[in-house]
């Protein structure tokens, strides 16, 4: 009985350690790595939101999609956002991990990817959260541009 209690204590400690490590990692990843000063970050975010609103008021829907997907900078912006929000726990570096890796996928349309990013989805016990509230329409299209570029990686044509 004493050995059982020792194992139980060790397992409880290990489970607690994993939970604390996971929560700490998520908190660290969600922090913006470039603006350490919270006041500057708040001011910067407000300025960016205002600029973004001006652009998004002029372009939405298909017009915004077409503009973003045609702009080569969008892929780079999407890659940065992907690394910050999608790569760490779910999709891996450049979409190389996950239930179905995103690399070399030729069947996904831009609209399908955008809808999944916006609305999320549940497949069995696997859940992709909705990003509609936390990522703007423009940024979601930039993510789509990056994900679409993953079908052109050198190893995809082999």
C-alpha positions in Angstrom: 0.0 0.0 0.0 2.9 2.3 0.8 4.4 1.8 -2.7 1.0 2.6 -4.3 0.8 5.9 -2.4 4.3 6.8 -3.5 3.4 6.1 -7.1 0.2 8.1 -6.8 2.2 11.0 -5.3 4.8 10.9 -8.1 2.1 10.7 -10.8 0.2 13.6 -9.2 3.4 15.6 -9.1 4.2 14.8 -12.7 0.7 15.6 -13.9 0.8 18.9 -12.0 4.2 19.7 -13.5 2.9 19.1 -17.0 -0.2 21.2 -16.5 1.8 24.1 -15.1 4.3 23.8 -17.9 1.6 23.8 -20.5 -0.2 26.8 -19.0 3.1 28.7 -18.7 3.9 27.9 -22.4 0.6 29.1 -23.6 0.8 32.3 -21.6 4.3 33.0 -23.0 3.3 32.3 -26.6 0.3 34.6 -26.3 2.4 37.5 -25.2 3.6 39.8 -27.9 7.4 39.3 -28.1 8.3 42.6 -29.6 6.7 45.3 -27.4 7.7 44.7 -23.8 6.2 48.0 -22.5 2.4 47.4 -22.0 1.6 51.1 -22.5 3.4 51.2 -25.9 1.8 47.9 -26.8 -1.7 49.3 -26.0 -1.0 52.5 -28.0 0.5 50.5 -30.9 -2.5 48.1 -30.9 -5.0 51.0 -30.9 -3.1 52.7 -33.8 -3.0 49.4 -35.8 -6.7 48.8 -35.2 -7.6 52.3 -36.5 -5.4 51.8 -39.6 -6.9 48.4 -40.1 -10.5 49.7 -39.7 -9.8 52.3 -42.4 -8.6 49.6 -44.8 -11.3 47.1 -43.9 -14.0 49.8 -44.3 -12.9 50.3 -47.9 -12.4 46.6 -48.7 -14.2 43.6 -47.4 -15.3 40.2 -48.6 -14.2 39.3 -52.2 -12.4 42.5 -52.8 -10.3 42.2 -49.7 -9.7 38.5 -50.4 -8.5 39.3 -54.0 -6.2 42.1 -52.8 -4.6 40.1 -50.0 -4.1 36.9 -52.1 -2.5 39.0 -54.9 -0.1 40.8 -52.6 3.3 38.9 -52.1 3.7 40.6 -48.7 0.5 38.9 -47.4 2.2 35.5 -47.5 5.1 36.8 -45.3 2.6 38.5 -42.9 0.6 35.2 -42.8 3.8 33.2 -42.1 4.6 35.4 -39.1 1.0 35.1 -37.7 1.1 31.3 -38.3 4.3 31.0 -36.3 2.8 33.0 -33.5 -0.7 31.4 -33.3 -0.8 28.1 -35.1 2.6 26.4 -35.2 3.5 25.8 -31.5 0.9 23.2 -30.4 -1.2 22.3 -33.4 0.3 22.6 -36.9 4.0 22.6 -36.4 6.7 24.5 -38.2 5.4 25.5 -41.7 2.3 23.3 -41.3 4.3 20.1 -41.0 2.4 18.5 -38.1 -1.2 17.9 -37.0 -3.8 15.3 -37.9 -3.4 16.3 -41.5 -0.3 18.3 -42.2 -1.0 21.5 -44.2 2.0 21.1 -46.4 1.4 19.9 -50.0 -2.4 20.2 -49.7 -3.7 21.1 -53.1 -7.4 20.5 -52.6 -8.0 23.3 -50.1 -9.6 26.4 -51.6 -9.0 29.8 -50.2 -12.6 30.0 -49.1 -12.5 26.7 -47.3 -9.3 27.6 -45.4 -10.8 31.1 -44.5 -14.0 29.5 -43.2 -12.1 27.0 -41.0 -9.8 29.7 -39.6 -12.8 31.9 -38.9 -15.3 29.3 -37.5 -12.9 26.6 -36.2 -14.0 23.0 -36.2 -14.2 19.9 -34.1 -13.2 16.4 -35.3 -13.7 13.9 -32.6 -11.6 15.0 -29.7 -9.6 17.4 -31.8 -10.7 21.1 -31.7 -9.5 24.0 -33.7 -10.7 27.2 -32.1 -12.5 30.0 -34.0 -10.2 32.9 -34.7 -13.0 35.2 -36.0 -13.0 37.4 -32.9 -9.2 37.6 -32.2 -7.9 37.8 -35.8 -9.2 40.4 -38.3 -10.5 39.5 -41.7 -7.4 40.8 -43.4 -5.1 38.8 -41.1 -7.2 35.6 -41.7 -6.7 36.1 -45.5 -3.0 36.6 -44.9 -3.0 33.2 -43.0 -4.8 31.7 -46.0 -2.2 33.1 -48.4 0.6 31.5 -46.3 -1.2 28.2 -46.0 -1.8 28.1 -49.8 2.0 28.7 -50.3 2.7 25.5 -48.4 1.6 23.4 -51.4 4.6 24.8 -53.4 7.4 23.6 -51.0 10.2 21.8 -52.9 9.4 18.4 -51.4 5.8 18.6 -52.5 6.7 18.2 -56.2 8.7 15.0 -55.5 
